[in-house]
């Protein structure tokens, strides 16, 4: 006897690039990743220009999501001329916020106060205070809320995490993770990643990905027992005209497991795809390849003699997790399962972990002298 899949009925806020990737992945056949328990429908798409929402649907979801294509629901995607119309739409049971970073707090607040579940693109908010206020609304309304750090659900990431936790490279010692883009001097200062008015900079736009590798490998390591990093230190290079951070490095010690995370995010160069994250243990190391946000392969290098200081390795063990599509569908599937099971937060991406990351980012910004333009932060400590 077959069981009908649970359908997440998405309302999309924003018609930019990341929303298009999310919707395209939600339209991919569930059979392409052997998922049978959940599916996705695109119920409504919102833009302040309704013609833009119509064009978005035509370009990325002309036949609807996977659930619509499979006949699991009987409605087509609808274009809306406001975000409130999406939130109020009767076919929408969860909102995906894919708007500009400076709008995340207010757009998510609109969804939550409207009684809708919410998946909020990273960075969740501009500061920890904004995020904590959203959590309080979600808890009061008894609706689901999650920051969309999609890399947490990537099969390559999960395989690397398992390899580390299983001791394949001995005791974990260091995580080196970088995500950088060659934007400075090549994009105008008005571009969102360089603009002060849009809360630009490397830390919030790129930093969540080195951060997630550190948290997934060290913070969530069983021996660490979810102990937060201590004595976090950072350095920051700021744009001489706009004041946003062009390059930020930060170190996070995890003393319970004698391990250290070294993270970097810059607008000055591009991260080499052959080594986006390196995890070093007492008996070897793991080299992650692809993109920091979208890992595809990893290499395990085991030391010939872990008792000696010399770095002589056995032959590389290559693990290929290449996949089709962009890769946002694993995150969407996980959220759908949370809704099906009545969960108000995701065990793999908890409210507390987003709070931890945002608090660290707040400290790094303060230490680096990066202050937002007045009025951008809607809630402050």
VOBA-1610 file (N, C-alpha, C; in pm, whole numbers, padded with zeros to 5 digits, always signed):
BEGIN
Unk+00085-00120+00000Unk+00000+00000+00000Unk+00088+00124+00000Unk+00073+00213-00098Unk+00156+00333-00107Unk+00102+00442-00017Unk+00192+00524+00036Unk+00156+00637+00120Unk+00184+00765+00043Unk+00087+00854+00040Unk+00104+00978-00033Unk+00209+01065+00033Unk+00303+01121-00045Unk+00406+01206+00015Unk+00347+01332+00077Unk+00413+01380+00181Unk+00377+01510+00237Unk+00425+01618+00140Unk+00342+01718+00114Unk+00377+01823+00019Unk+00400+01955+00092Unk+00519+02009+00080Unk+00547+02145+00126Unk+00499+02241+00018Unk+00411+02334+00054Unk+00350+02425-00043Unk+00412+02564-00024Unk+00508+02592-00112Unk+00597+02705-00092Unk+00540+02836-00147Unk+00557+02941-00067Unk+00539+03077-00113Unk+00676+03142-00120Unk+00711+03198-00234Unk+00845+03250-00258Unk+00844+03402-00249Unk+00926+03457-00159Unk+00943+03602-00149Unk+01076+03639-00215Unk+01067+03718-00320Unk+01186+03761-00393Unk+01208+03679-00519Unk+01246+03747-00626Unk+01263+03682-00756Unk+01407+03691-00805Unk+01501+03693-00711Unk+01642+03701-00748Unk+01703+03565-00777Unk+01835+03564-00787Unk+01909+03443-00827Unk+01888+03326-00731Unk+01903+03349-00600Unk+01895+03235-00508Unk+01754+03178-00506Unk+01652+03262-00521Unk+01514+03211-00529Unk+01496+03126-00654Unk+01558+03167-00763Unk+01545+03089-00887Unk+01608+02952-00872Unk+01722+02944-00804Unk+01787+02815-00783Unk+01703+02726-00691Unk+01645+02787-00587Unk+01561+02711-00496Unk+01439+02654-00568Unk+01376+02736-00651Unk+01257+02692-00722Unk+01292+02587-00827Unk+01399+02608-00901Unk+01440+02508-01001Unk+01465+02373-00935Unk+01530+02374-00820Unk+01555+02248-00749Unk+01426+02187-00697Unk+01330+02271-00658Unk+01202+02220-00610Unk+01116+02161-00721Unk+01153+02193-00843Unk+01080+02139-00959Unk+01143+02010-01012Unk+01259+01974-00962Unk+01324+01853-01009Unk+01246+01729-00962Unk+01242+01624-01043Unk+01168+01503-01002Unk+01223+01446-00871Unk+01135+01408-00781Unk+01178+01349-00655Unk+01255+01219-00679Unk+01219+01149-00787Unk+01286+01022-00820Unk+01433+01042-00853Unk+01472+01165-00891Unk+01612+01191-00928Unk+01704+01177-00808Unk+01648+01183-00685Unk+01728+01164-00564Unk+01667+01057-00474Unk+01579+00976-00532Unk+01521+00861-00462Unk+01446+00899-00335Unk+01372+01010-00342Unk+01291+01055-00229Unk+01145+01025-00259Unk+01079+00959-00166Unk+00939+00921-00186Unk+00846+00972-00076Unk+00902+01024+00033Unk+00817+01058+00149Unk+00770+01203+00149Unk+00837+01291+00075Unk+00797+01432+00071Unk+00806+01482-00073Unk+00740+01594-00099Unk+00747+01658-00230Unk+00723+01807-00213Unk+00727+01881-00325Unk+00723+02027-00318Unk+00631+02085-00424Unk+00552+02184-00383Unk+00469+02260-00475Unk+00506+02408-00464Unk+00509+02476-00577Unk+00528+02621-00577Unk+00389+02682-00584Unk+00343+02733-00471Unk+00205+02783-00462Unk+00194+02928-00507Unk+00291+03011-00468Unk+00283+03153-00501Unk+00423+03212-00504Unk+00440+03311-00591Unk+00566+03384-00602Unk+00534+03532-00592Unk+00608+03604-00506Unk+00578+03743-00484Unk+00689+03837-00527Unk+00650+03947-00585Unk+00738+04058-00619Unk+00656+04185-00612Unk+00723+04296-00584Unk+00650+04423-00585Unk+00603+04459-00725Unk+00663+04394-00824Unk+00622+04407-00963Unk+00564+04272-01005Unk+00432+04263-01015Unk+00368+04134-01040Unk+00412+04074-01174Unk+00446+04160-01270Unk+00492+04107-01399Unk+00624+04031-01382Unk+00706+04076-01290Unk+00831+04006-01261Unk+00803+03869-01200Unk+00703+03860-01113Unk+00665+03732-01054Unk+00612+03638-01160Unk+00532+03692-01255Unk+00480+03607-01363Unk+00594+03553-01449Unk+00689+03640-01481Unk+00802+03598-01563Unk+00887+03495-01490Unk+00902+03513-01360Unk+00978+03418-01277Unk+00915+03279-01286Unk+00784+03272-01272Unk+00715+03143-01281Unk+00733+03082-01419Unk+00718+03164-01520Unk+00733+03115-01658Unk+00874+03061-01682Unk+00973+03129-01626Unk+01112+03089-01649Unk+01154+02967-01568Unk+01105+02955-01444Unk+01161+02856-01353Unk+01062+02750-01303Unk+00934+02776-01314Unk+00835+02679-01265Unk+00710+02678-01351Unk+00724+02665-01482Unk+00605+02673-01568Unk+00504+02562-01543Unk+00553+02447-01494Unk+00464+02334-01465Unk+00449+02313-01315Unk+00498+02410-01238Unk+00491+02396-01093Unk+00606+02313-01039Unk+00600+02286-00909Unk+00701+02203-00845Unk+00678+02056-00872Unk+00760+01972-00810Unk+00752+01827-00832Unk+00615+01773-00796Unk+00554+01826-00691Unk+00422+01776-00649Unk+00315+01811-00751Unk+00324+01928-00809Unk+00227+01967-00912Unk+00246+01882-01039Unk+00370+01858-01075Unk+00397+01776-01193Unk+00350+01633-01174Unk+00353+01585-01049Unk+00311+01446-01021Unk+00163+01436-00987Unk+00091+01548-00991Unk-00052+01545-00964Unk-00089+01528-00818Unk+00002+01563-00727Unk-00026+01549-00584Unk-00111+01665-00532Unk-00108+01779-00602Unk-00194+01892-00569Unk-00255+01942-00700Unk-00364+02016-00690Unk-00436+02054-00811Unk-00435+02205-00837Unk-00333+02275-00788Unk-00324+02419-00814Unk-00193+02451-00886Unk-00194+02559-00960Unk-00076+02607-01032Unk-00011+02721-00954Unk+00117+02750-00978Unk+00180+02865-00913Unk+00108+02994-00949Unk+00095+03082-00851Unk+00027+03210-00874Unk+00122+03325-00849Unk+00124+03422-00939Unk+00205+03542-00924Unk+00132+03643-00837Unk+00204+03703-00742Unk+00145+03801-00651Unk+00224+03931-00659Unk+00154+04043-00643Unk+00216+04173-00652Unk+00264+04230-00521Unk+00260+04150-00415Unk+00312+04192-00285Unk+00353+04069-00207Unk+00441+04089-00111Unk+00482+03978-00025Unk+00369+03937+00068Unk+00291+04034+00111Unk+00178+04001+00200Unk+00078+03910+00130Unk+00058+03932+00001Unk-00034+03847-00073Unk+00015+03703-00078Unk+00146+03684-00082Unk+00202+03549-00077Unk+00177+03488+00060Unk+00206+03564+00164Unk+00188+03514+00301Unk+00042+03477+00326Unk-00049+03556+00274Unk-00192+03533+00296Unk-00252+03429+00202Unk-00175+03383+00106Unk-00229+03292+00004Unk-00274+03161+00069Unk-00394+03113+00040Unk-00445+02993+00107Unk-00371+02864+00071Unk-00303+02861-00041Unk-00230+02739-00080Unk-00089+02733-00024Unk-00046+02839+00042Unk+00091+02846+00095Unk+00092+02797+00240Unk+00181+02699+00269Unk+00198+02661+00410Unk+00339+02689+00462Unk+00430+02732+00374Unk+00563+02773+00419Unk+00618+02878+00324Unk+00685+02976+00383Unk+00744+03086+00307Unk+00895+03064+00293Unk+00946+03082+00172Unk+01090+03087+00148Unk+01128+03232+00126Unk+01216+03285+00210Unk+01261+03423+00199Unk+01395+03425+00126Unk+01392+03474+00001Unk+01514+03482-00079Unk+01542+03625-00121Unk+01510+03719-00035Unk+01527+03862-00065Unk+01667+03908-00026Unk+01693+04038-00040Unk+01823+04096-00004Unk+01848+04079+00145Unk+01975+04070+00182Unk+02012+04049+00323Unk+01948+04153+00416Unk+01944+04278+00370Unk+01892+04384+00457Unk+01742+04372+00479Unk+01675+04290+00399Unk+01530+04274+00410Unk+01489+04147+00484Unk+01585+04062+00516Unk+01551+03931+00572Unk+01464+03940+00697Unk+01504+04026+00790Unk+01431+04034+00916Unk+01285+04072+00894Unk+01262+04179+00819Unk+01124+04227+00801Unk+01041+04130+00719Unk+01102+04066+00619Unk+01026+03972+00536Unk+00991+03846+00613Unk+01085+03798+00694Unk+01055+03680+00776Unk+00952+03714+00884Unk+00963+03833+00940Unk+00866+03878+01042Unk+00725+03880+00982Unk+00713+03928+00859Unk+00583+03930+00791Unk+00526+03789+00780Unk+00611+03694+00743Unk+00566+03556+00728Unk+00523+03497+00861Unk+00606+03514+00962Unk+00579+03453+01092Unk+00455+03514+01157Unk+00443+03646+01150Unk+00326+03711+01208Unk+00199+03675+01133Unk+00216+03633+01007Unk+00102+03585+00929Unk+00069+03440+00956Unk+00143+03379+01049Unk+00115+03241+01088Unk+00170+03136+00993Unk+00268+03174+00913Unk+00326+03079+00817Unk+00464+03034+00861Unk+00493+02907+00835Unk+00628+02856+00856Unk+00724+02932+00765Unk+00854+02931+00801Unk+00948+03015+00727Unk+01086+02952+00716Unk+01136+02946+00594Unk+01275+02911+00565Unk+01341+03039+00518Unk+01439+03087+00595Unk+01497+03219+00576Unk+01641+03207+00527Unk+01668+03261+00408Unk+01802+03249+00352Unk+01907+03306+00446Unk+02028+03250+00433Unk+02140+03301+00510Unk+02192+03431+00445Unk+02252+03522+00520Unk+02252+03524+00666Unk+02111+03552+00716Unk+02072+03484+00819Unk+01933+03496+00864Unk+01893+03642+00884Unk+01979+03716+00951Unk+01950+03856+00982Unk+02082+03932+00983Unk+02076+04060+01017Unk+02197+04141+01023Unk+02269+04127+01156Unk+02198+04084+01260Unk+02261+04067+01391Unk+02185+03962+01471Unk+02243+03925+01584Unk+02181+03822+01667Unk+02049+03867+01727Unk+02038+03995+01758Unk+01914+04045+01821Unk+01795+04029+01727Unk+01815+04060+01600Unk+01706+04043+01504Unk+01663+03897+01496Unk+01760+03807+01491Unk+01728+03664+01482Unk+01651+03619+01606Unk+01696+03658+01724Unk+01630+03615+01847Unk+01487+03666+01853Unk+01463+03785+01799Unk+01326+03836+01796Unk+01238+03753+01703Unk+01294+03713+01588Unk+01218+03626+01498Unk+01186+03493+01565Unk+01281+03439+01638Unk+01257+03312+01709Unk+01143+03329+01809Unk+01141+03441+01880Unk+01035+03464+01978Unk+00898+03470+01911Unk+00892+03530+01792Unk+00765+03536+01718Unk+00724+03395+01674Unk+00819+03321+01619Unk+00790+03185+01573Unk+00739+03098+01687Unk+00802+03111+01804Unk+00759+03031+01919Unk+00620+03072+01965Unk+00592+03202+01965Unk+00460+03249+02007Unk+00351+03204+01910Unk+00384+03203+01782Unk+00288+03165+01678Unk+00285+03014+01655Unk+00382+02945+01715Unk+00393+02799+01700Unk+00410+02759+01552Unk+00507+02827+01488Unk+00539+02796+01349Unk+00687+02766+01336Unk+00720+02695+01231Unk+00857+02652+01203Unk+00941+02769+01151Unk+01066+02774+01195Unk+01161+02876+01147Unk+01298+02812+01137Unk+01366+02836+01024Unk+01502+02785+01006Unk+01581+02877+00915Unk+01708+02898+00949Unk+01800+02966+00858Unk+01842+02868+00750Unk+01843+02914+00627Unk+01868+02824+00514Unk+02017+02812+00484Unk+02087+02741+00571Unk+02228+02710+00545Unk+02232+02573+00477Unk+02212+02573+00347Unk+02186+02451+00269Unk+02302+02352+00274Unk+02424+02400+00295Unk+02541+02312+00296Unk+02531+02206+00404Unk+02458+02233+00510Unk+02442+02135+00618Unk+02379+02004+00569Unk+02304+02010+00462Unk+02230+01893+00415Unk+02294+01829+00292Unk+02405+01885+00248Unk+02477+01835+00132Unk+02537+01698+00162Unk+02520+01598+00075Unk+02569+01463+00105Unk+02720+01454+00118Unk+02793+01540+00047Unk+02939+01540+00063Unk+02977+01591+00201Unk+02915+01700+00244Unk+02938+01751+00379Unk+02909+01644+00484Unk+02796+01575+00471Unk+02758+01475+00571Unk+02853+01356+00570Unk+02904+01321+00451Unk+03000+01211+00443Unk+03133+01250+00508Unk+03175+01374+00486Unk+03298+01422+00550Unk+03281+01424+00701Unk+03168+01475+00747Unk+03142+01479+00891Unk+03148+01339+00952Unk+03085+01244+00885Unk+03086+01106+00936Unk+03227+01049+00939Unk+03305+01077+00835Unk+03443+01027+00831Unk+03524+01081+00949Unk+03506+01210+00978Unk+03577+01270+01091Unk+03529+01211+01223Unk+03398+01203+01240Unk+03342+01151+01365Unk+03379+01004+01386Unk+03394+00928+01277Unk+03431+00787+01287Unk+03580+00767+01309Unk+03656+00876+01310Unk+03799+00866+01340Unk+03887+00827+01224Unk+03841+00850+01102Unk+03922+00810+00986Unk+04054+00885+00977Unk+04061+01006+01032Unk+04187+01080+01033Unk+04236+01103+01176Unk+04197+01013+01265Unk+04238+01023+01405Unk+04161+01131+01478Unk+04224+01189+01578Unk+04162+01299+01653Unk+04167+01426+01568Unk+04052+01491+01551Unk+04049+01612+01469Unk+04126+01723+01539Unk+04207+01794+01463Unk+04292+01898+01519Unk+04256+02038+01467Unk+04241+02050+01335Unk+04219+02181+01274Unk+04122+02173+01158Unk+04044+02280+01141Unk+03962+02300+01021Unk+04006+02431+00959Unk+04045+02425+00832Unk+04080+02545+00755Unk+03974+02558+00645Unk+03897+02666+00649Unk+03788+02680+00552Unk+03782+02824+00501Unk+03768+02837+00370Unk+03765+02969+00307Unk+03656+02974+00202Unk+03590+03088+00192Unk+03507+03117+00077Unk+03532+03262+00037Unk+03586+03279-00083Unk+03622+03412-00130Unk+03579+03429-00274Unk+03561+03555-00314Unk+03524+03587-00451Unk+03603+03709-00497Unk+03635+03711-00624Unk+03720+03816-00680Unk+03634+03933-00725Unk+03576+04004-00628Unk+03477+04108-00658Unk+03532+04250-00649Unk+03626+04274-00560Unk+03676+04409-00537Unk+03744+04463-00662Unk+03701+04583-00704Unk+03758+04645-00823Unk+03696+04596-00952Unk+03611+04494-00943Unk+03549+04438-01062Unk+03397+04455-01060Unk+03343+04481-00942Unk+03201+04513-00929Unk+03192+04654-00873Unk+03090+04729-00911Unk+03077+04866-00859Unk+03053+04865-00709Unk+03092+04975-00645Unk+03073+04985-00500Unk+02925+04983-00462Unk+02837+05006-00559Unk+02693+05001-00533Unk+02639+04858-00534Unk+02721+04762-00578Unk+02678+04622-00579Unk+02650+04576-00437Unk+02556+04485-00420Unk+02512+04445-00286Unk+02625+04393-00199Unk+02729+04331-00258Unk+02835+04274-00174Unk+02935+04379-00128Unk+02930+04500-00186Unk+03024+04606-00151Unk+02956+04730-00094Unk+02825+04735-00101Unk+02750+04853-00060Unk+02723+04857+00089Unk+02753+04970+00151Unk+02722+04987+00294Unk+02573+04994+00316Unk+02501+05056+00223Unk+02355+05070+00236Unk+02284+04936+00230Unk+02351+04834+00172Unk+02293+04700+00163Unk+02361+04602+00258Unk+02434+04656+00357Unk+02503+04573+00457Unk+02595+04472+00391Unk+02669+04520+00290Unk+02758+04431+00215Unk+02880+04389+00295Unk+02969+04318+00228Unk+03090+04270+00292Unk+03101+04119+00286Unk+03222+04073+00307Unk+03250+03929+00296Unk+03193+03850+00412Unk+03194+03907+00531Unk+03161+03830+00651Unk+03020+03772+00645Unk+02920+03856+00621Unk+02782+03806+00623Unk+02745+03735+00493Unk+02803+03778+00381Unk+02765+03718+00253Unk+02833+03584+00230Unk+02961+03574+00265Unk+03039+03452+00239Unk+03073+03376+00367Unk+03087+03449+00477Unk+03132+03389+00602Unk+03050+03275+00657Unk+02917+03271+00633Unk+02841+03158+00687Unk+02889+03021+00640Unk+02959+03014+00527Unk+03001+02883+00477Unk+03127+02831+00545Unk+03235+02910+00558Unk+03344+02862+00646Unk+03295+02834+00788Unk+03200+02916+00834Unk+03144+02895+00968Unk+03075+02760+00978Unk+02996+02723+00877Unk+02921+02598+00887Unk+03014+02477+00887Unk+03125+02484+00813Unk+03221+02373+00819Unk+03279+02359+00960Unk+03309+02471+01021Unk+03365+02468+01156Unk+03265+02413+01258Unk+03141+02456+01244Unk+03039+02411+01339Unk+03003+02264+01318Unk+02992+02223+01193Unk+02954+02084+01164Unk+03064+01986+01206Unk+03190+02025+01190Unk+03300+01934+01218Unk+03347+01943+01363Unk+03354+02061+01419Unk+03409+02077+01554Unk+03300+02098+01659Unk+03213+02195+01640Unk+03108+02222+01739Unk+03020+02099+01759Unk+02984+02032+01648Unk+02896+01916+01656Unk+02971+01784+01676Unk+03101+01789+01691Unk+03175+01666+01716Unk+03126+01604+01847Unk+03100+01474+01848Unk+03044+01411+01970Unk+03126+01440+02095Unk+03258+01445+02083Unk+03342+01468+02201Unk+03337+01613+02247Unk+03293+01702+02162Unk+03284+01844+02201Unk+03158+01874+02280Unk+03057+01789+02267Unk+02932+01803+02342Unk+02870+01942+02326Unk+02871+01992+02203Unk+02810+02121+02169Unk+02865+02237+02255Unk+02992+02228+02289Unk+03054+02337+02363Unk+03094+02447+02266Unk+03056+02572+02290Unk+03088+02679+02196Unk+03237+02711+02195Unk+03284+02770+02087Unk+03426+02810+02082Unk+03453+02920+02183Unk+03580+02929+02225Unk+03620+03027+02325Unk+03728+03118+02269Unk+03737+03240+02324Unk+03845+03333+02290Unk+03861+03352+02140Unk+03750+03384+02074Unk+03750+03401+01929Unk+03826+03529+01893Unk+03915+03516+01796Unk+03992+03631+01750Unk+03973+03652+01601Unk+03988+03777+01555Unk+03963+03806+01414Unk+04047+03923+01366Unk+04062+03932+01234Unk+04122+04048+01169Unk+04032+04086+01052Unk+04028+04214+01020Unk+03937+04261+00915Unk+04003+04372+00835Unk+03992+04364+00703Unk+04029+04472+00612Unk+03902+04534+00560Unk+03885+04664+00581Unk+03762+04731+00540Unk+03783+04815+00414Unk+03677+04825+00335Unk+03675+04905+00213Unk+03695+05052+00249Unk+03789+05119+00186Unk+03821+05257+00222Unk+03709+05354+00189Unk+03624+05319+00093Unk+03514+05409+00056Unk+03383+05371+00125Unk+03345+05246+00120Unk+03213+05207+00173Unk+03217+05160+00318Unk+03332+05116+00364Unk+03344+05073+00504Unk+03308+04928+00531Unk+03257+04856+00430Unk+03225+04714+00451Unk+03355+04634+00456Unk+03347+04512+00505Unk+03469+04431+00513Unk+03500+04368+00377Unk+03623+04391+00330Unk+03672+04328+00208Unk+03730+04191+00237Unk+03786+04176+00353Unk+03847+04048+00392Unk+03839+04034+00543Unk+03797+03916+00587Unk+03788+03888+00730Unk+03837+03747+00757Unk+03924+03736+00856Unk+03972+03607+00904Unk+03935+03593+01050Unk+03896+03473+01092Unk+03870+03454+01234Unk+03908+03313+01278Unk+03953+03304+01401Unk+03992+03176+01459Unk+03902+03141+01575Unk+03864+03013+01581Unk+03772+02967+01687Unk+03831+02844+01756Unk+03881+02861+01878Unk+03932+02746+01954Unk+03818+02665+02017Unk+03833+02533+02011Unk+03740+02441+02078Unk+03822+02360+02178Unk+03844+02415+02298Unk+03938+02356+02393Unk+03898+02217+02443Unk+03769+02186+02445Unk+03727+02056+02494Unk+03787+01942+02410Unk+03808+01969+02280Unk+03864+01865+02192Unk+04001+01904+02138Unk+04061+02010+02195Unk+04193+02055+02151Unk+04198+02075+01999Unk+04100+02147+01949Unk+04090+02170+01805Unk+04067+02318+01778Unk+04101+02358+01657Unk+04094+02499+01619Unk+04037+02512+01479Unk+03950+02611+01460Unk+03897+02643+01328Unk+03960+02774+01280Unk+04008+02773+01155Unk+04064+02892+01092Unk+03975+02925+00971Unk+03902+03035+00979Unk+03805+03070+00876Unk+03845+03199+00806Unk+03811+03207+00678Unk+03838+03329+00603Unk+03732+03350+00497Unk+03704+03478+00470Unk+03609+03518+00367Unk+03656+03651+00312Unk+03675+03660+00180Unk+03725+03784+00123Unk+03658+03815-00010Unk+03668+03941-00049Unk+03625+03987-00181Unk+03746+04013-00271Unk+03863+03962-00233Unk+03988+03996-00299Unk+04040+03889-00394Unk+03991+03768-00383Unk+04040+03658-00465Unk+03936+03547-00467Unk+03958+03448-00550Unk+03863+03337-00560Unk+03919+03212-00493Unk+03836+03145-00416Unk+03876+03022-00350Unk+03906+02914-00455Unk+04022+02848-00448Unk+04052+02741-00543Unk+03964+02619-00520Unk+03900+02571-00626Unk+03804+02461-00611Unk+03865+02330-00568Unk+03996+02315-00586Unk+04058+02187-00549Unk+04087+02177-00400Unk+04067+02287-00325Unk+04090+02283-00181Unk+04011+02395-00116Unk+03881+02370-00090Unk+03797+02474-00030Unk+03796+02464+00122Unk+03815+02344+00172Unk+03821+02321+00316Unk+03918+02205+00341Unk+04002+02222+00441Unk+04099+02117+00479Unk+04081+02086+00626Unk+04062+01958+00654Unk+04041+01913+00792Unk+04158+01824+00829Unk+04229+01861+00932Unk+04351+01791+00971Unk+04328+01716+01101Unk+04371+01590+01103Unk+04361+01508+01223Unk+04497+01452+01261Unk+04500+01380+01371Unk+04626+01324+01418Unk+04678+01212+01330Unk+04592+01154+01246Unk+04633+01041+01162Unk+04612+01068+01012Unk+04584+01192+00975Unk+04565+01222+00834Unk+04487+01350+00814Unk+04440+01368+00692Unk+04365+01489+00662Unk+04262+01463+00553Unk+04165+01554+00544Unk+04063+01548+00441Unk+04064+01680+00365Unk+04068+01671+00233Unk+04064+01787+00145Unk+03929+01788+00074Unk+03853+01895+00091Unk+03721+01906+00030Unk+03732+01986-00099Unk+03663+01940-00203Unk+03671+02003-00334Unk+03532+02043-00384Unk+03529+02140-00474Unk+03403+02191-00529Unk+03391+02338-00496Unk+03291+02371-00417Unk+03276+02504-00357Unk+03256+02485-00208Unk+03296+02583-00131Unk+03278+02574+00014Unk+03131+02555+00047Unk+03045+02623-00026Unk+02901+02613-00005Unk+02841+02490-00071Unk+02908+02437-00174Unk+02854+02328-00255Unk+02963+02223-00280Unk+03004+02152-00176Unk+03110+02051-00192Unk+03064+01934-00277Unk+03156+01881-00357Unk+03123+01771-00447Unk+03207+01646-00423Unk+03331+01664-00382Unk+03423+01552-00363Unk+03509+01578-00240Unk+03565+01471-00187Unk+03667+01490-00084Unk+03773+01381-00096Unk+03892+01414-00052Unk+04007+01325-00056Unk+04051+01296+00087Unk+04067+01168+00119Unk+04122+01129+00248Unk+04268+01092+00229Unk+04355+01154+00307Unk+04498+01125+00305Unk+04538+01079+00444Unk+04576+00952+00452Unk+04612+00895+00582Unk+04764+00886+00596Unk+04812+00925+00712Unk+04955+00921+00739Unk+05007+00778+00743Unk+05124+00759+00686Unk+05188+00628+00691Unk+05224+00593+00834Unk+05277+00689+00907Unk+05312+00668+01047Unk+05266+00787+01129Unk+05148+00779+01189Unk+05094+00891+01266Unk+05178+00927+01389Unk+05270+00838+01428Unk+05352+00863+01547Unk+05468+00959+01517Unk+05498+00979+01389Unk+05609+01066+01351Unk+05557+01201+01299Unk+05643+01302+01308Unk+05604+01434+01262Unk+05605+01445+01110Unk+05674+01358+01041Unk+05681+01367+00896Unk+05544+01345+00833Unk+05515+01424+00729Unk+05385+01417+00663Unk+05395+01331+00538Unk+05407+01199+00558Unk+05411+01103+00448Unk+05279+01028+00447Unk+05210+01029+00333Unk+05075+00977+00325Unk+05066+00852+00238Unk+04969+00770+00269Unk+04929+00663+00179Unk+04864+00725+00054Unk+04831+00643-00044Unk+04766+00692-00165Unk+04634+00758-00130Unk+04601+00863-00205Unk+04476+00935-00182Unk+04355+00844-00200Unk+04255+00863-00113Unk+04126+00797-00128Unk+04025+00903-00171Unk+03976+00892-00293Unk+03887+00993-00348Unk+03742+00948-00334Unk+03659+01037-00280Unk+03516+01008-00261Unk+03436+01112-00340Unk+03366+01064-00441Unk+03293+01152-00533Unk+03144+01154-00499Unk+03093+01273-00465Unk+02951+01290-00434Unk+02885+01389-00530Unk+02934+01393-00654Unk+02879+01484-00754Unk+02730+01458-00774Unk+02653+01563-00790Unk+02508+01550-00803Unk+02456+01644-00911Unk+02333+01622-00952Unk+02267+01708-01050Unk+02193+01821-00979Unk+02165+01927-01055Unk+02096+02040-00996Unk+02190+02124-00912Unk+02134+02223-00843Unk+02217+02311-00762Unk+02246+02250-00626Unk+02148+02179-00570Unk+02170+02112-00442Unk+02091+02168-00326Unk+01996+02258-00355Unk+01912+02312-00248Unk+01799+02218-00210Unk+01778+02114-00289Unk+01663+02026-00265Unk+01678+01942-00138Unk+01801+01911-00096Unk+01815+01834+00028Unk+01768+01916+00147Unk+01799+02044+00146Unk+01751+02133+00250Unk+01598+02141+00247Unk+01542+02158+00127Unk+01396+02166+00113Unk+01329+02038+00161Unk+01389+01923+00129Unk+01334+01794+00173Unk+01335+01785+00326Unk+01445+01828+00386Unk+01455+01822+00532Unk+01350+01911+00598Unk+01328+02029+00541Unk+01225+02120+00595Unk+01087+02057+00580Unk+01060+01997+00465Unk+00930+01934+00444Unk+00905+01825+00549Unk+01009+01749+00581Unk+00994+01643+00682Unk+00966+01704+00820Unk+01030+01816+00849Unk+01002+01883+00976Unk+00855+01925+00985Unk+00804+01982+00876Unk+00663+02023+00875Unk+00572+01902+00890Unk+00603+01797+00817Unk+00523+01674+00825Unk+00518+01621+00968Unk+00632+01629+01038Unk+00643+01572+01172Unk+00604+01669+01282Unk+00562+01789+01245Unk+00517+01887+01343Unk+00628+01953+01421Unk+00750+01952+01368Unk+00862+02016+01437Unk+00862+02166+01411Unk+00901+02243+01510Unk+00907+02388+01496Unk+01049+02439+01473Unk+01147+02351+01485Unk+01283+02380+01443Unk+01348+02252+01397Unk+01450+02265+01315Unk+01516+02150+01254Unk+01632+02103+01342Unk+01639+01976+01376Unk+01749+01928+01460Unk+01886+01951+01397Unk+01893+01953+01265Unk+02020+01973+01196Unk+02058+02120+01181Unk+01964+02211+01208Unk+01990+02355+01197Unk+01902+02426+01298Unk+01946+02422+01423Unk+01863+02470+01533Unk+01866+02623+01545Unk+01767+02675+01614Unk+01765+02818+01644Unk+01891+02860+01720Unk+01931+02777+01814Unk+02047+02810+01898Unk+02175+02817+01817Unk+02187+02733+01715Unk+02310+02734+01636Unk+02317+02858+01547Unk+02203+02902+01496Unk+02203+03029+01424Unk+02236+03143+01518Unk+02182+03141+01639Unk+02214+03245+01738Unk+02364+03248+01766Unk+02423+03131+01781Unk+02567+03123+01808Unk+02647+03186+01695Unk+02614+03150+01572Unk+02687+03204+01457Unk+02668+03356+01448Unk+02545+03404+01468Unk+02520+03547+01458Unk+02592+03624+01569Unk+02598+03567+01689Unk+02670+03632+01798Unk+02819+03643+01767Unk+02874+03538+01706Unk+03016+03542+01666Unk+03038+03648+01559Unk+02948+03654+01462Unk+02961+03756+01358Unk+02948+03897+01417Unk+02859+03914+01513Unk+02846+04045+01579Unk+02978+04086+01643Unk+03042+03992+01711Unk+03170+04021+01778Unk+03278+04056+01676Unk+03282+03980+01568Unk+03384+04005+01464Unk+03365+04143+01403Unk+03241+04180+01374Unk+03213+04312+01318Unk+03254+04422+01416Unk+03220+04404+01543Unk+03255+04504+01644Unk+03406+04518+01656Unk+03476+04406+01662Unk+03621+04409+01676Unk+03688+04470+01553Unk+03624+04452+01435Unk+03681+04507+01313Unk+03640+04650+01284Unk+03551+04706+01366Unk+03508+04844+01347Unk+03407+04864+01236Unk+03340+04757+01197Unk+03238+04766+01091Unk+03103+04794+01156Unk+03051+04917+01133Unk+02921+04955+01184Unk+02824+04971+01067Unk+02705+04914+01084Unk+02605+04928+00980Unk+02558+05072+00967Unk+02512+05106+00848Unk+02448+05235+00826Unk+02328+05249+00920Unk+02309+05364+00976Unk+02198+05388+01069Unk+02066+05347+01006Unk+01987+05274+01083Unk+01853+05234+01040Unk+01845+05096+00978Unk+01958+05037+00942Unk+01952+04902+00882Unk+01910+04797+00984Unk+01965+04806+01105Unk+01930+04709+01209Unk+01795+04747+01270Unk+01701+04656+01260Unk+01565+04683+01309Unk+01550+04648+01457Unk+01638+04562+01507Unk+01638+04526+01649Unk+01784+04525+01694Unk+01810+04582+01809Unk+01945+04581+01866Unk+01939+04527+02008Unk+02054+04479+02055Unk+02060+04429+02193Unk+02034+04544+02290
//
